[in-house]
Structure formats: C-alpha cells, structure tokens
Amino acid sequence: MNHSDYICSFVKSTIHICKLAYQSEANVAKSFLSEDLVIDGNINSKGDLEIKGSVTGDINAGSISVLELGKVQGAVKGQDITVNGTVTGKIEAEDLTLSSSANVSADVTYRRIATEKGARITGKLALKP
C-alpha cells in the first residue's frame, strides 16, 4: 500500500508548487506544477513530473506528463512521456503517448509511440536505434 502526502509551497498568493511525496515499490517522488505556475528555466528530476502550468526550458525526468492545460517550450527527455497539452521544441522518450488533446510541434525521437485520434503533431518523427 502506498502512503501519499502533498508538500506545497505558496509563493505570493497565486503560485503553488506541490510535490506529491509517496512511498512506492520504486521509491520515486512525484512533483506537480500547478496551472498558475510559470517556470523560466530547466528542470531535472530523477522522479516523476506532472505539468499543468507553463515551462520555458528543458526538462529531464523519469516520467513526464504534460497535462491538458500544460505547456512546455524546450527539450523534453524522459523514460515515459505522456502529452495531453502542448509541447514545442524536442521530445526524446522510450515510451511516448500522445492523447487526443496533444498539440506537439517538435522533433520527436522515441522507442515506442502511441497516439490517439485527434493528436496534432508537426515535426520530424524518428525511431530510436
């Protein structure tokens, strides 16, 4: 059974940074960027990351989920990447899932890809060697 706790930081009254700390079989922490959060800079994490806000910069994490309201402009690199929102730049993933609401304008490198009907992709797609 997993134990979950949210650890939140509040900057001013409108920006929320929440980190979901939980114990799992892999002992991986999950971080969440809320929809009113704007980050200008790079993000590196060994854990999992869920993005509902806006990031301008490169992201490198174990698992990355760009949620429906999420926007990323930069290079996104991870083992497992799911896009429900918008990514502009570059994507490199072992497993890539693009939902019907995904809007991707990027050069994409992947080992395995799954796309739902309605996903919008502009750019180069390349299978990892």
Backbone as CSV, one residue per row, in Angstrom:
resi,resn,N_x,N_y,N_z,CA_x,CA_y,CA_z,C_x,C_y,C_z
1,MET,0.847,-1.184,0.000,0.000,0.000,0.000,0.884,1.235,0.000
2,ASN,0.518,2.206,-0.798,1.285,3.447,-0.898,0.789,4.462,0.115
3,HIS,1.709,5.244,0.645,1.369,6.330,1.550,1.651,7.630,0.812
4,SER,0.684,8.542,0.768,0.856,9.778,0.000,0.665,11.001,0.877
5,ASP,1.467,12.009,0.635,1.345,13.306,1.288,1.679,14.370,0.257
6,TYR,0.951,15.471,0.284,1.285,16.592,-0.590,2.101,17.593,0.204
7,ILE,3.190,18.038,-0.371,4.017,19.075,0.224,3.905,20.270,-0.706
8,CYS,3.337,21.371,-0.228,3.084,22.516,-1.102,3.812,23.749,-0.593
9,SER,4.322,24.519,-1.534,4.912,25.814,-1.236,4.044,26.865,-1.900
10,PHE,3.793,27.945,-1.215,2.962,29.005,-1.774,3.804,30.266,-1.897
11,VAL,3.978,30.728,-3.119,4.742,31.927,-3.402,3.735,32.982,-3.807
12,LYS,3.730,34.097,-3.114,2.682,35.095,-3.237,1.375,34.376,-2.919
13,SER,0.277,34.749,-3.482,-0.950,34.027,-3.152,-1.486,33.237,-4.327
14,THR,-0.813,33.326,-5.480,-1.381,32.663,-6.649,-0.518,31.552,-7.225
15,ILE,0.701,31.381,-6.759,1.571,30.357,-7.319,1.688,29.209,-6.330
16,HIS,1.442,28.017,-6.808,1.501,26.839,-5.954,2.465,25.825,-6.559
17,ILE,3.410,25.375,-5.785,4.286,24.292,-6.199,4.007,23.147,-5.240
18,CYS,3.493,22.063,-5.775,3.160,20.928,-4.931,3.994,19.728,-5.321
19,LYS,4.475,19.055,-4.333,5.228,17.839,-4.573,4.487,16.719,-3.865
20,LEU,4.117,15.710,-4.613,3.462,14.554,-4.036,4.560,13.594,-3.621
21,ALA,4.753,13.455,-2.334,5.765,12.536,-1.841,5.063,11.245,-1.457
22,TYR,5.493,10.157,-2.042,4.862,8.895,-1.714,5.893,7.784,-1.721
23,GLN,5.604,6.760,-0.987,6.451,5.589,-0.968,5.827,4.562,-1.894
24,SER,6.579,4.121,-2.841,6.101,3.093,-3.754,7.163,2.019,-3.840
25,GLU,6.893,1.036,-4.673,7.860,-0.033,-4.844,9.185,0.523,-5.355
26,ALA,9.140,1.552,-6.168,10.361,2.120,-6.733,10.913,3.275,-5.897
27,ASN,10.204,3.696,-4.847,10.614,4.817,-4.002,10.869,6.081,-4.820
28,VAL,9.936,6.450,-5.676,10.073,7.596,-6.565,9.151,8.712,-6.096
29,ALA,9.683,9.933,-6.047,8.863,11.088,-5.686,8.215,11.649,-6.945
30,LYS,7.010,12.188,-6.789,6.283,12.771,-7.915,6.097,14.256,-7.630
31,SER,6.453,15.093,-8.608,6.297,16.542,-8.469,5.187,17.020,-9.388
32,PHE,4.453,18.044,-8.932,3.313,18.570,-9.689,3.470,20.073,-9.829
33,LEU,3.378,20.576,-11.064,3.431,22.012,-11.321,2.023,22.464,-11.652
34,SER,1.426,23.272,-10.796,0.026,23.670,-10.958,-0.167,24.623,-12.132
35,GLU,-1.421,24.774,-12.551,-1.738,25.514,-13.775,-1.377,26.991,-13.726
36,ASP,-1.272,27.589,-12.553,-0.930,29.009,-12.486,0.572,29.235,-12.282
37,LEU,1.361,28.175,-12.410,2.807,28.269,-12.240,3.491,28.447,-13.592
38,VAL,4.383,29.435,-13.679,5.170,29.682,-14.886,6.640,29.548,-14.499
39,ILE,7.351,28.644,-15.179,8.769,28.434,-14.905,9.569,28.810,-16.138
40,ASP,10.592,29.643,-15.937,11.521,30.009,-16.992,12.872,29.458,-16.569
41,GLY,13.200,28.266,-17.029,14.438,27.605,-16.632,14.319,26.106,-16.812
42,ASN,15.423,25.404,-16.588,15.457,23.963,-16.793,15.021,23.206,-15.548
43,ILE,14.471,22.009,-15.758,14.036,21.145,-14.663,14.718,19.796,-14.833
44,ASN,15.375,19.321,-13.775,15.982,17.991,-13.749,15.457,17.256,-12.535
45,SER,14.983,16.025,-12.740,14.439,15.242,-11.642,14.649,13.765,-11.917
46,LYS,14.984,13.019,-10.871,15.060,11.567,-11.004,13.670,10.962,-10.886
47,GLY,12.742,11.722,-10.320,11.389,11.236,-10.100,10.460,11.537,-11.256
48,ASP,9.175,11.525,-10.952,8.128,11.758,-11.938,7.639,13.195,-11.837
49,LEU,7.196,13.735,-12.962,6.785,15.131,-13.026,5.470,15.260,-13.774
50,GLU,4.505,15.972,-13.179,3.246,16.300,-13.842,3.187,17.808,-14.018
51,ILE,2.902,18.245,-15.254,2.923,19.670,-15.577,1.540,20.116,-16.020
52,LYS,0.978,21.037,-15.249,-0.287,21.657,-15.625,-0.066,23.135,-15.923
53,GLY,1.107,23.633,-15.570,1.463,25.031,-15.796,2.247,25.208,-17.076
54,SER,3.130,26.209,-17.091,3.895,26.562,-18.286,5.387,26.539,-17.968
55,VAL,6.159,25.854,-18.821,7.605,25.764,-18.637,8.293,26.201,-19.922
56,THR,9.214,27.162,-19.796,10.094,27.528,-20.900,11.486,27.106,-20.472
57,GLY,11.951,26.008,-21.041,13.236,25.442,-20.657,13.222,23.947,-20.893
58,ASP,14.361,23.320,-20.663,14.488,21.886,-20.890,14.064,21.106,-19.652
59,ILE,13.473,19.933,-19.885,13.012,19.072,-18.798,13.623,17.697,-18.982
60,ASN,14.197,17.170,-17.906,14.754,15.827,-17.899,14.259,15.155,-16.624
61,ALA,13.435,14.111,-16.771,12.875,13.422,-15.608,12.583,11.975,-15.977
62,GLY,12.296,11.165,-14.963,11.988,9.767,-15.208,10.722,9.603,-16.023
63,SER,9.639,10.134,-15.502,8.346,10.089,-16.179,7.803,11.510,-16.220
64,ILE,7.320,11.922,-17.387,6.827,13.290,-17.548,5.431,13.244,-18.136
65,SER,4.496,13.926,-17.477,3.137,14.059,-18.006,2.843,15.535,-18.193
66,VAL,2.612,15.940,-19.440,2.185,17.303,-19.727,0.666,17.228,-19.809
67,LEU,0.014,17.742,-18.777,-1.439,17.632,-18.686,-2.121,18.576,-19.665
68,GLU,-3.440,18.489,-19.756,-4.187,19.193,-20.801,-3.937,20.697,-20.835
69,LEU,-3.810,21.340,-19.697,-3.544,22.782,-19.669,-2.050,23.099,-19.683
70,GLY,-1.207,22.080,-19.620,0.234,22.259,-19.561,0.839,22.677,-20.891
71,LYS,1.895,23.510,-20.793,2.617,23.979,-21.979,4.109,23.915,-21.692
72,VAL,4.854,23.313,-22.622,6.305,23.240,-22.486,6.936,23.718,-23.779
73,GLN,7.899,24.635,-23.636,8.687,25.089,-24.775,10.137,24.787,-24.447
74,GLY,10.689,23.754,-25.106,12.054,23.334,-24.843,12.220,21.863,-25.161
75,ALA,13.332,21.290,-24.715,13.605,19.868,-24.924,13.060,19.078,-23.743
76,VAL,12.291,18.035,-24.040,11.689,17.194,-23.006,12.271,15.794,-23.162
77,LYS,12.937,15.297,-22.110,13.581,13.989,-22.182,13.187,13.167,-20.969
78,GLY,12.704,11.931,-21.231,12.314,11.052,-20.141,12.094,9.633,-20.613
79,GLN,12.004,8.735,-19.654,11.741,7.333,-19.948,10.330,7.165,-20.504
80,ASP,9.365,7.751,-19.821,7.953,7.621,-20.182,7.354,9.024,-20.244
81,ILE,6.926,9.455,-21.427,6.370,10.799,-21.597,4.952,10.686,-22.133
82,THR,4.036,11.387,-21.474,2.644,11.456,-21.918,2.306,12.915,-22.165
83,VAL,1.739,13.216,-23.336,1.378,14.592,-23.666,-0.126,14.682,-23.877
84,ASN,-0.766,15.485,-23.040,-2.174,15.841,-23.184,-2.301,17.314,-23.534
85,GLY,-1.223,18.074,-23.316,-1.204,19.514,-23.549,-0.368,19.870,-24.763
86,THR,0.478,20.908,-24.609,1.250,21.448,-25.727,2.746,21.339,-25.454
87,VAL,3.489,20.812,-26.434,4.951,20.769,-26.356,5.511,21.324,-27.656
88,THR,6.421,22.304,-27.523,7.104,22.901,-28.665,8.601,22.753,-28.433
89,GLY,9.319,22.158,-29.379,10.770,22.014,-29.238,11.262,20.657,-29.652
90,LYS,11.551,19.810,-28.657,12.119,18.492,-28.918,11.620,17.518,-27.855
91,ILE,11.326,16.278,-28.259,10.923,15.233,-27.320,11.800,14.014,-27.563
92,GLU,12.342,13.447,-26.473,13.086,12.193,-26.550,12.565,11.270,-25.462
93,ALA,11.981,10.117,-25.880,11.352,9.212,-24.923,11.559,7.761,-25.322
94,GLU,11.576,6.897,-24.320,11.498,5.466,-24.595,10.055,5.141,-24.984
95,ASP,9.119,5.538,-24.139,7.689,5.331,-24.389,7.005,6.683,-24.459
96,LEU,6.360,6.964,-25.578,5.680,8.245,-25.779,4.209,7.998,-26.053
97,THR,3.347,8.693,-25.314,1.905,8.609,-25.522,1.383,10.005,-25.811
98,LEU,0.693,10.154,-26.942,0.078,11.424,-27.321,-1.432,11.235,-27.300
99,SER,-2.103,11.961,-26.405,-3.557,11.838,-26.289,-4.244,12.647,-27.382
100,SER,-5.546,12.544,-27.434,-6.322,13.255,-28.459,-6.218,14.769,-28.317
101,SER,-5.874,15.264,-27.126,-5.752,16.708,-26.914,-4.314,17.208,-27.069
102,ALA,-3.378,16.316,-27.408,-1.965,16.699,-27.549,-1.762,17.610,-28.753
103,ASN,-0.920,18.621,-28.548,-0.533,19.536,-29.620,0.994,19.624,-29.582
104,VAL,1.652,18.896,-30.488,3.106,18.786,-30.478,3.682,19.405,-31.741
105,SER,4.599,20.350,-31.546,5.355,20.933,-32.647,6.821,20.748,-32.277
106,ALA,7.371,19.573,-32.641,8.695,19.204,-32.149,9.309,18.109,-33.003
107,ASP,10.627,17.999,-32.907,11.315,16.832,-33.431,11.243,15.771,-32.344
108,VAL,10.729,14.596,-32.693,10.416,13.564,-31.711,11.237,12.309,-31.986
109,THR,11.934,11.829,-30.948,12.660,10.567,-31.009,12.061,9.652,-29.950
110,TYR,11.745,8.414,-30.330,11.045,7.503,-29.419,11.441,6.062,-29.718
111,ARG,11.227,5.182,-28.748,11.383,3.748,-28.970,10.019,3.132,-29.262
112,ARG,8.988,3.560,-28.507,7.612,3.113,-28.720,6.712,4.337,-28.651
113,ILE,5.695,4.380,-29.523,4.792,5.534,-29.547,3.350,5.049,-29.646
114,ALA,2.465,5.755,-28.955,1.024,5.514,-29.055,0.356,6.867,-29.236
115,THR,-0.495,6.981,-30.235,-1.203,8.238,-30.467,-2.693,7.976,-30.546
116,GLU,-3.461,8.859,-29.930,-4.913,8.790,-30.024,-5.382,9.638,-31.198
117,LYS,-6.512,9.270,-31.740,-7.119,10.033,-32.825,-7.345,11.465,-32.351
118,GLY,-6.903,12.430,-33.148,-7.061,13.840,-32.801,-5.776,14.506,-32.351
119,ALA,-4.758,13.708,-31.983,-3.470,14.292,-31.587,-2.874,15.042,-32.775
120,ARG,-2.342,16.247,-32.514,-1.754,17.067,-33.568,-0.229,17.052,-33.421
121,ILE,0.458,16.623,-34.499,1.917,16.516,-34.473,2.492,17.210,-35.701
122,THR,3.416,18.153,-35.461,4.156,18.811,-36.531,5.632,18.668,-36.198
123,GLY,6.418,18.140,-37.129,7.844,17.964,-36.889,8.312,16.621,-37.395
124,LYS,9.550,16.290,-37.070,10.141,15.026,-37.501,9.908,13.955,-36.443
125,LEU,9.537,12.756,-36.887,9.411,11.605,-36.002,10.518,10.625,-36.353
126,ALA,11.256,10.142,-35.352,12.346,9.205,-35.599,12.348,8.118,-34.531
127,LEU,12.487,6.881,-34.985,12.596,5.739,-34.086,14.016,5.689,-33.536
128,LYS,14.141,5.499,-32.198,15.469,5.383,-31.591,16.149,4.119,-32.100
129,PRO,17.447,4.189,-32.364,18.169,2.984,-32.828,18.276,1.940,-31.726
